[in-house]
Each structure stands twice: as C-alpha cells, then as structure tokens.
Amino acid sequence: MTAQRVCALSDLEQDTAVRVEIDGVPMAVVLDSDGEVHAIGDTCTHGDISLAEGFVEGDTLECWAHGSAFSLRTGKPLNLPAYEPVPVYVVTIDGDDVLIDPAVTKSAP
C-alpha cells in the first residue's frame, strides 16, 4: 500500500482530533500544540468509542467516555481503564497534504 491523502494540513485545528478512514481503517488525526501531526487508531481499546471525539492535551488523546488517555507518539494508554495500546501510523506532510499509509505503523518504544 502507499500513503493516501486524508486531509489538508490547513484543515486541522490545533489540539483537536479529526476522524478519518482509509480502506476501512479508522484513525484519529491530531495537530498538537507543537505543530506535529499524529495519527492513531480511532477506537478506544477499553470500549468501542471513537477517540477522535475525545480531548487532546499535550501529546495525549483522552477517551471522552472512560477517561483513558493515549499517547499520540506510542499509542500506549497512560491510565486505566484501558490497558491495550492503539496503533500509531506514520504521517507524511507533502506541502499542505497530510498523507498516511494504513499499513505502516510505528513500533512502540
């Protein structure tokens, strides 16, 4: 697979998640306060809840329903009730285009 355009960089609001889907893979795309774009799996591992509806703070995305915060860099949950990580995808910026390949994930440190 190759990276696909999911949105324009100029369409993203700082510290706000946007839900996108590529080939059936749901993702939450976030422009953090440092200007870095992240893409993580959109489904909370504690329940079937969209993380894109949650709250961004620093480099975390918090599930609105259960309060688990996930690292935007590693996908690891930082508190209970979630204990399984979500996938983190490689993001490429090409001009104003945000590109993601749903087959390419970052390995957690």
N, C-alpha and C positions, 0 to 999 in steps of 0.2 A: 504494500500500500504506500501511497505517498501522502504528504501533508496536504490538507484541504483548507481552503479559506473558511473561517467560521464567522468572522465579523471584521469590521474596520476598527482599528485602534482608536480612532476618534469617536467611535460609538460607545466605548467603555467609559463608565463613570468611576472615579477613584473610590475605592473601598466599597464597591457594590458588585455582587455576583450576578452573572448572566447565564442562563441555562441554554446550552446548545446541544445538538445531537448530530453525530457523524456516523453513518452506517449503522444506526441503531444503538450507538454507544452514547449515553447521556453524560454530559460534562458540565461543570461549573467553571466559568472563566472569570477571573478576577484581576483587575488592575489595582495593585496595592498602593499604599501611601508613598512607597519609594519609586513608583513608576514601573515596577516589574509586573509582567503579565504571567499569571499562573493558570493552569487547567488541571482540575482534579475530578475524579469520579463524582457524579452528581447525587448518588444515592447514599444516604447515611447507612453505615453498617449496623447500626442498632435497630433501625426500622426503615420501612420503605418510604422515606421522606426526602424530598428534593433539598439538597444543601444550598442550591442557588437561591432559595427563599430565606436563607439564614443571614447571619450577621458577620461582617468582615471587621476584624480588629487586628491591626498589625499584619502578621503573616499567618493568621488563622481564619478559618471559616467555621462558625458555630451553627449547629443544627438548631433551628427555631423550636422544634418540638421537644427535644430531650436535653438540650444544653451541652451535648458533647462538642468540643472544639477540635478541628482537624488542622494539622499543619499544612499550609499551602505548598511547602517545599518537599515534605516527605510523605504526606498523606496519613501520617500516624495520628491516632486520636490522643489528645492531651489530657483527657479526663473521662471518667465514666459517665454514662453507662456504656458507651461504645468502647470496644477493645480491639476491633479489627481495623486495619488501615484501609483507606480508599486508594485507588490507583492515581498516580500523578503522571501527566502527559507532558511531553516535550513541546514547547511553544516556540515558534519561529515568527519573527516580525519581518515582513518584507514591505518596506515603505509604510503604507497605512493598513496593510493586510495582516490579520492575525491568522496564522496557519498552524494546524495541529494534525498529527498523524495518529489516529486512534490505536494503531498497532504498536506505537513506540511509547513505552513508559519509562520513567526514571526509576532506577533502583534505589530503594531506601538505604540511607547510610547506617 
